[in-house]
Structures are given as C-alpha cells and as structure tokens.
Amino acid sequence: MLLVVALVVLSGAGVGAWYLLAGSSSDGAVLWSQPSYKGGKRLPGEMSKEVEGTWITDKAVVQTLPDGVKAYDVATGKRMWATPLPGDSNTVCSAPSQSAGGIGIVAYGEAGACDHLVAYDLGTGKQMWTKGLKKRSKAKPGSDGRFQPGDSGAPDTRDASYARSGDVVIAQVWGTTQALKISDGSPAWEPEESGKCGGAGEYTGGKALIRVRNCSTKPLDGVQYDEVSLMDPATGKAKWTYTFHPEKGRYNPGMSNGGEVISTDPVVLYPEREDMGLIALDNQTGKLRSRFSPNTPAEYVQSQSPEGTPWMEDGAFGNTFVVGASEGSNKGQLLAAYDLDSGKLLWKTKADKSRDYYPLPGAVGDKILAYARNNSKDKGPELVEYDPKTGTPHTVVAYPAEVDEGLDLSARPYWRDGRLYMTAIGSADMIVGTKTYAMVALKLHQ
C-alpha cells in the first residue's frame, strides 16, 4: 500500500495540500504525488475540466491546471512556484506539451471561449506575453454562459487546435489560422491560402510540423485531392508534399474528411477511408514509406489527445512503430508493432478489457516500453518491456494499485531522466480510490 510520510498544507489558488508518498514498502516505486485539483470554476452543467499540458525541465515538472500553471521539484514534489492565468474569470482551454526554449504556451478564455494565448517561462513561472487571437465572429454566449453547438463561428474549445513545433505555435480557431513566435507572440509568418485549396489547412505539431489540406482541380466542379506537407516552422513553407487522389467512384481522397496525423516524426497517417489503413511517409522526401498490413491491427485505432498534437497512444521505437488499438468495447485494448519500412505487422498483444496502454518511446534507450494501466482493483499499473521481435512482455516495475485508483482516466504519462510522471486534471467523481491525485511521480527502473 502507499505510505503517507509527509503532509504539507500550501496556500494559493486551487491548492489544498500535497502528499509526499513512498511507494510500496518494499520497492519505493512511487516517489511523490500531488492531490487532485480542487480549485477553479466550472461552467453551468460542466461535469469536469480536463487539461492537457505538462512540461519537464531539469529542475521542475510543470503542470497546467484550469486556472494557471504550477511547478514542482522533480525530486521531492515540493511546489516551486505557481502562476495564475491573466484575469480572474478565465479558464484554460488547451496547452501543447512541447516546450522548446523553456517556454510553455497556454490557450485560455472566458465562458468557454478560447481567444487568448499566454506564455510562461518554465524556469521561473514568469508570464512572458499574452496574445488575443483573431476573431471572425461576433457570437456571444447565452444566459448560461455557454456558446451553443452550431453557433456560427462561436469560439467553442471544440473548434480550436494548437500545433506547436520548434519556435512557432499555430493557433486555429473560428476559421482563422495564425502562426506566432514562441518568444514574444508576434506573427511568425502568414499561413498560405491557395486558390485551389480551401483555407490554410489543418496543422499537427510535435517534433515536426505537418499540414493537411483539401484541394480541387477547379473551383466548383473539379476533382478533389488532399495534400499532406512537411512544413518549415521557421518560414511556413512546405519542404515536401504527398498527394492523396480519390479512387474511381469515391469522393473522399482520404485525409481531409476525418483523417488523422497520428505521428509527425516519423510521419504516420490514419486516413478516414477504411480501405487505406495506416500509412507511413518518409520524413526526408515525403514519399510513401509503407502501408501497414493488415490495414489496422484491430477494430479501432483512436486517441484522446487534443487536436493539433501527435497521439500519445502511439510511438516509434527505432524502425518499429507501436500502435494502441481496441477490438471493441467488450473485447479490450491491445498494442501492435509494425515495421516502418515494410509495413509488416511484427506482433500484437492479446486484447485485454482491464488494460490501457501508453507507449514510452525513448524513455529507456531503444527498449520498447509502455505504461500499462490496469483497470482493476486487484492489480496496479505496470511498466512493461516488450521483446522487439515477438512482443513477449516483461514487467519492469509493478506499481501499487492505489496509483490507478487515485488517477482518473484522463491521466497521461510523461517521462524524463529516469522518472515517469502521471498527470491528470479531471473529475474526482470518477475516481474509485480514497485519495485522488493530479500527479504521481514514479520510477522508471527497479
């Protein structure tokens, strides 16, 4: 069981107390934890507030909360600083987890709007700049403080995405696209809008910046095609473009109508068309690298990652791409591994209803690792290593069951320097444990 060895009450908005936890009495796998988020305001009828965005520096792990950001010492969990959002009534919309240059970017607004960005120095917590985003709509929230679905141009967070790569963040809200410099929030470049291609396209960030847009050979009755381009974050120019052409009798070329960029380095695409399956492109040339076979490893390949970011349920381990998938709501989750050059399925785990998987590429060298959540009171989460050729699992660290019980289903793993941080800002009503956590620091080694 988890052992509470210290209790410190902290002041500050949204903070009650933090518990420094030893792990199980035998292995010390749990280093420390923070309790679930208690502060902030909810809109009428809002059940929970889930926020993405965790950044790790040499000294601190910084967590985005609904009302600001807080930093904790990586070794002890002691709070180092806390900085609120500008304005008392604003709440966070999204926060890309990329943090090049030691700067964290947070999108925020009032009453469900997502019309501002703020940048924080991750070393000091200092607010560096704020930026109001362009608007094309004069829609206003109703008497309950919310915008209604279908409001023309309403600044609803569901219509916003933020793609960060290098020193640029691409903000896409209400039909506008802005490329801003991370350093000061000034315009980096003007997103191109081709006459053949409607709008500026959709961007996905990460280690590389990928743009997807739908085009037509003629303005009104031309043949539709989709472009996937590797963009230079510094200039906004395409380095290469791969084109999807529709097959005879099909309207949808593949990507612009529901297709997903699930990884930007390597570039792996999940087209909307079921017959196409998963596709890998060469990062240097943009040429087709492989089509995965079978098309998909299971019935569903899906993610809860926010728009504009690569999927956290997938990742590359050298030449092997590991995909999180599901065989249906009653059959369970699994991991599958593909060879990126041939597209061949190397192995897949048995579907398990009690497990969710999060691959951890690069966490411990080239080893294929995944954090496996066990949705059962009988067993805690595990750090699992898989044989690259056969997929045979080996448990590296077994964590106490209280870790899973205290984290809601929005929890996501982040790692650095031998530590794994599970962070979650969601509804404590959905947690079964007697203690609920917003963050837990775990060992990556026994």
N, C-alpha and C positions, 0 to 999 in steps of 0.2 A: 504494500500500500504506500501512498505518498505520505511523507512525513513533513509536517509544517515545522520548520525550525526557526523562523523569524516572522514577525508581523510588524510592519511599519505603516502608520497612517500618514498619507500625504495630502497636502492641500492642493487646490487647483480645480478648475472646471472639469467635471467629468471624471474625477479620480476619487475613489474611496480608499482603497488600500491595495498593497501588493504583497504577495506571499512568496517568500523565498523557499523553494521546495528542494529537498533532497529527493533522489529517485527512490526506487525500492531500496530497502536497507542493505541489499547485497551488491547492487551494481552501480548505484548513483547515476543512472542513465538520464534522469531529469535534473537539469542544472538549476533552473528557476522558472517562475511563472508570474504572470500578471492576471488579475481578476477580470471578469467580463466588464465591458463598458457600461457605465451606469448613467452618464450624463447626456446632455443634448436634448433637442426637441424633436418630436415626431409630428408629421402632418396628420390631420384628421383621417382615421382609417388606416394609417400606415402600420403594418404589423412588425416590421423590423427594418433596420438600416444596415445593409451590408456594404462595406467599403473595401475596395482593393487598394493596394499601395503599401509596400513595406520596403525599406531601403536599409542596407547594412554597410557601415563604414568600418574602419579599423578599430574604432572605439565604441561605436554605438549601433544599436538596431533601432530604426526609426519607424514608428507605426502611424499610419494615417487613421484618424478617428473621425466621426461625423462632425466634430466641431473644431478640429485642428490636428496638429501633429505632436507626438511625444517621443522622446528618445530615452533609451535605457542602456545602461552599461552592458556590453556584450558578456562580460564575465560574471557579474553579480545580479543583473536585473535592476539595479538601483536607478531611479529616474535621474536623468542628467539635465533635461530641460523640457519645457512644454510651451508651445506657441499656438494661440488660438487663431481661428480664421478672422479675417477682417470683417467687422460688423457683427452685432450680437445675434441677429436672426438668420444668418446664413448657415447652410449645411453643405458638406462635401458631396459632390456627385461622383467623381472618379479620380484616380491618381495612378498614372502609369508607373510601373515598378522599375523602369530603367532609371539610372541615376548617374549618368556620366557627368564628370566635373564636380561631383559632390553637391548636386543641386536636385531637390525634389520638386516636382510640379504637381499641383493640386487644382482640380476644377471644382468650382463651388457656385452657389447661387441661393436665392431666396424663394421659398414656396414652390420647390420643385424645379425651378429654373436652373440652368447650367451655363450662366452667361459671363463668368469671370474665371481667370486663372491667377494663381499666386505661386511664387517660387520661394523655397526655403533653403537657406544654407544648412546642409546636413551636419556640419561641424559645430555650429553654434545655435542653430534654431532661428537665426535672424531671418525676418521676412525681407526678401531682396527686391521684389517688384510685384505689382498686381496689374492685370490687364483685363479690360472689358472687351468681350467678344462682339463681333459684328452681328447685327440683327436685321432680318428681313420681314419680321412680323411684329404687329402691334397687339398680338393676342395677350389677354390678361387672364389671371387665374379667377376662378369663380368664387362664390361666397365662402366655400370651404377651404380656400387657399390653394386649390389644385387646378392644374390645367386638365381639360378633358381629352381623352383619346380622340383623335381625329381633328382637333383644333388645327386650323391651317397655320403651319409654321410655329405652333406653340413650343416654347423652349422646354420640352419634356426631356428628362435624362435618357429616356429610351431612344431618343433620336440623336444622341450625342456620342461621339467617339473621339479618342485622343491617342494618336500614334506618335510615340517618341523614339527617335533614333539619332545617335550622335549628339550634336548640339542643337537639334531642332525638335519642336513638338508641332504636330499637325492637328489642329482643332477643327472638328467638323460638326457643326451644329446648325439646325434650321436651314439647311440648304446652302450654307456658306462653308468655305474651306480657307483656313488661314495657316500659314507656316510662320512660326515665331521662333526667334532665337532664345535659347535657354538662358543665356547670360543676362539679358535685360528685357525680354519680352517684345523687342522691336521686330518688325517684319523681316523674315529671312529671305524670302522670295515669293513671287506671285504664282500660286498654283495655276498650271496651264489648263485652259479650257478650249479644246479643239472643236472646230466646227463640225467634224464628223463624230465626235464623242460628246455625249451629253454630260455637262458638269465636269467637275475636276476629278471624278472617280472616288474610290474608297481606298484609304491608306491603312496599312498594318505596320507597326514598328517593331522594335527589338534590336538585335544585332545588325539587321539590315532593314531597309525601308522598301516596302512593296506596294505598288499601286495597281488596283483593278478598275477597269472602266469598260463600259459598253459603247460600242461604236456602230456606225452604219455606213454602207457604201453610198447611200443617198439620204438626204434629209427626211423624206417622208416614207417612201416605199422601198428603201434599199435593203440589202441583206445585212442582218445583224451579225456582229462578231465581237468577241471580248479580247481585251488586251491585258496582259499581266506584265508589269515592268518593274525592274530593279531601279530605284531612284537614288540619285546622289543627294544625301541630306544637306550638303553644303550649297548646292545650286538649284535643286529641284528638277534637274534634267535626267532623262531616262538613260541608263547605261546599256540596257538591252530590253527588248520586248518580245514576249511569246504570245502568239495569237491563237485563240480558240475559234474555229469556224464551225457553224452548225452543220450537222449531218442532214442529208435529204429528208424532208418531212418533219424536221424538228425546228422549233422556233428558238429555243434556248441554246446558245453556244456552249454554256457550261458554268461560267463563273459569276456573271453579274447579277443573276437572279437567284441569290441564296447560296452561292459558292463561298467557301471559306479559305483564307490563308492560315493554315494551322501552324506553320513554322516559316520563319524568314531566313534562317541560316542553320541548316540547308533550307532551300525553298521547297516546301511541301504543300500541295493544294488539295482541297477536298471539294471538287465540283458538285454542283447541285444535281447534275444528271447522274442517276444511279448506275448507268452503264459504264461510266468513266472511272469510277473508283478513285483511289488516291494516286496522285501524280507528283513526282519529284522532278525539279528542274535544276540544271547545272548553274551554280551561283555565279560562275565567271562568264559564261556565254549565253545563258538563258535557253539553251537547247534542252530538249526532252532528255532527262537522265534515265527515268524508268517509270513504268506504270505498274503499280503494285498488283501482285497476283497471289491470291484472289483479290478482287477489287477492294473489298473491305474484309477485315478479319472477323466481323460479327455483324449482327443486325444493325447496331447503332454505333456511330462514331460521333461523339458530341462533347461539348465543353461548357463550363460555366464562366470562362474567362471573359472579361469585358471586351466590347468592340474596340478594334484598333491595336490589340495586343496578341502575341502568339499564344497558343493554347498551353496551359500548364499540365494537361493530361498527356502530353506527348513530348518527345525529345530525342536528339541524336546522340549516340554513343559511338564516336568514330564513324564507321561506314554502316552502322546499324541504327535504324530508326524504330523507336518503340512507341506504340500507339495504345492508348487506353480506349477500351470499347465495351459494349454491352450486348448480351444476347437476349435482351428483352427484360421488362420489369420483373418478371418472375424467374429469370434464369441466372442473372448475376453479371458481375463485372469481370473483365479479364485484361491481360496485357498481351500484345502481339509484337513480334520483332520482324522487320523487313530488311533485306539488303538494299541499300540505296542505289547501287549501280545496276543490279539485275531486276529489282522489284520483287524478288522471290521471298515468300513467307518462310522465315527461318524456324520459328516456333511460336506457340501461343500457350498461355496458361489455361487451366481449366476454369470455366466460369464459376464464380463464387458469389452467392447472394449476400454474404456477410462482409464483403470486401470492396474497398475503393482504392485505386492505385494512382500514385503521382510519381512519375519518373524523375530522377535527380541527376541529369547529365552533368558531368564534371565535378560532382561533389567529392568523389574519392577517385581521382585519376580517371582511367578509362573504364573502370568497372561499371557494369550495368546494374544500377541501384534504383530502387523505388521505395517510397514510403507507402506502406500498405495499412490503410485504416481498417480496423476490424469492427464492424457494426454489431458487436455482440458484447454482452456484459462478461462473458466467460473468458475473453481474451483481449489483451491490449494491442495497440498498433505495433508494427514491426518495421525495421529497416531491413530490406531483403535484397540480396545479391543474386543475379541470375547468370547461369552459365551462358556465354555468348553464342554457343553453337546449339545447345539443347534446350535452354530455358530452365534447366533444373534449378530450383530455388534453394537458397541457403540464408537462414536468418542470421543477420549480423548483430543486431541489437533488438531485444524484446523490451518494449516499454510498458509501464504499468497501465492497467485498464482505465484508471482514472483520467489518463490523458485524453482518450477518445470520449469518455463520458463527460468531460468538462468542456469540450470544444464542440461548437455547432457544425453543421455540415458545410458552412462557408469557409471553414479553416483551410488554409493553403500553406505548403511548405516553402521555406526559403533557407538557403544554406550559405555558409562561409566559414573558412578556417576551422573545419572540424566541428562546427556546431550547426544544428538544424533548428530553425525557428518555425513553429506552427502558429500562425496568426489568424484571428477571426474576429470580425465585428458583425454580429448578427443578433438574432433574437434568443435571449436566455430562456424563453418559454419552451424552446425546442430541445433543450439540453437535459439529459436524464441524470447527470451527476449532482451530488450535493454541493459541489463547488464548480463554478463556471469560470472559464479563462478566456481572455482576449489574446494571450500569447503564452507559449510554453517553449523554453529553450531545452533542446535535447542533445545528447552526444551522438556523433556520427560513427564512433568507434566503441568497442567494448573496453 
